[in-house]
Amino acid sequence: METKLTLKLDKAVIQSVKKYAHNSNKSLSKLVESYFRNLVSEGEKKKATYSPLVEELSGVISEKAMKGIDYLGYLEAKYE
């Protein structure tokens, strides 16, 4: 169901967005709708997404195993 929405925006912003919409072959309404959809979906997606490789490797080394390891020192020595 579509509903009308009235917005008050700076005139220069409106002109710029109308030009952008025209150049993108989209209506201003569709741009606003798309923006709002993305805004809401980002709020629902709080969990970060990782690549499949990172997901696969996650948890391979436990935090307990990492204690006492000077990883920063290792990297500094490796890349001197």
N, C-alpha and C positions, 0 to 999 in steps of 0.2 A: 504494500500500500504506500503510495507516495503522498507526502504532505508538504505543504508550502512552508518555507522558513524565511524569515526576514532578518538580514544581518546589517549592521551599521559598521562600515569600514572606512578607512582613509581613502579619499578619492584617488590618490596616486596608486595605491595598492590595487584598487579595483581596476583601474586602467591597465596596469601591468599584468594582472591576472587574466583579464579579458584577452589581451594580446597573446599571452602564453597559451591560453585555451584555444584561440583561433589557430595559432601556429601548430598546435598539437592535434588539431582536428577533433577536439573534444568540447563538450559544453561546459560552461562554468559550473553548472549543477553537478555534472558527473565528476569534475575535479574535486569539488567540496565533499561529495559523497565518498569518493575514494580516499580522500585525506582522513575523514572521520572514521571510515572503516579501518584504515591502517592504525590510527591513533588508538582505537578501542582494542584491536587485536594485539598491539604491542603491549598494552596494559595487561592483557591476559597472559602474555608470554613472558613471564618473569624469569623462567629458567633459560640459561644461556644454551645455545645450540653449538655443538662441536662437530668437527668432521668425523667421519666414520673411523679413521685411524686413531684419533684422540680418544674416542669412545672405547675403542678396542683396547687401547693401552692403559686406560684409566684404571687405577688400582693394582697395576702389575707390581709396583714397589710400594710397600706399605709405609705409612708415616713413621712407624717404629723403626723400620730398616733405614730410614733417611736420617735418623738422629745421629749426631756425631760426624756427619759427612760434611766437609767444607766444599760444597759444590761451587761456590763463587770463587774460591781459591783455585780449584781445579780448572775452571774456565779461564781465569786470568793467566795461569801458567800455560795453558794450552794455546792461547791466542796472543802470547807476547811477541 
